């Protein structure tokens, strides 16, 4: 978990889960960077992990758009060098609003300005609101900038729509709300090697974070940067019913690529969904369909560069 040193200069911060760091979140990041630049402050994003709902409602299966490492990488590209991750526990949740502001925001993060939603709740029982934050700001010498209801509504709707779109396999809609291609990050592990027998070798991806949202089962067009080069391919998410698979796997076949990828960590950008996973009568029928999938994927990529 990331923590700031006591030597950090004064900061401007925004607070939230920022799952997906989508186009709504990106507007807030732009505001954060603008204030930081004008007031010569350090821009900081404060987030919490595990997601509060995972702790408060442990039986609820929480699926998130980003792992912590993925979120850090996206924010870094946007210009945020300091992502502060506070471990969310029941003890942390029991902090009073005043203790939270004084100990974390003021003493640790050296806050001078905070950008938060009009409906932001904090402190024990989430009883404190933005008016309490403004009052504490007056006491501890920091200012509060309110994100209006419309912007918050856009952010909430976007997050909901992205999850729903991915569950339905609608990559175009999800990627439009994200402002980038949805992606999976994982380690390449050994599979059963069946792809090689039909000239479609695959890289099997293992994702260690069980909370990462996996899109609807099916065949997808993907790209990945490997050794500095963009490699195109297609990915199957499913159980491989043709060969009587029983558990879900994520397998990528890269076009015109023949390097050993075992144990490498890869980021797979998911561009477009081609079709549902199907059960074929034979491996020959499967191979014929994969040839067509490859043609369709190449056409799509060539038309959507």
Secondary structure, DSSP 4 states (H G I P E B T S, - for coil): -----TTPPPEEEEES--TT--HHHHHHHHHHHHHHHHHT-EEEEEEEES-HHHHHTTTS---BS--HHHHHHHHHHHT--EEEEEEP-HHHHTS-HHHIIIIIIIIIT-EEEEEEETT--BSGGG-B-HHHHHHHHHHHT-EEEEEPHHHHHHHHHHHHHHHHHHHHT-HHHHHHHHTS--EEEEEEE----HHHHTT---EEEE---TTBPPPPSEEEEEEEEETTEEEEEEEEEE--GGGT--S-EEEEEETT-----TT-EEEEEEEEEEE-----SSHHHHHHHHHHHHHHHHHHHHH--
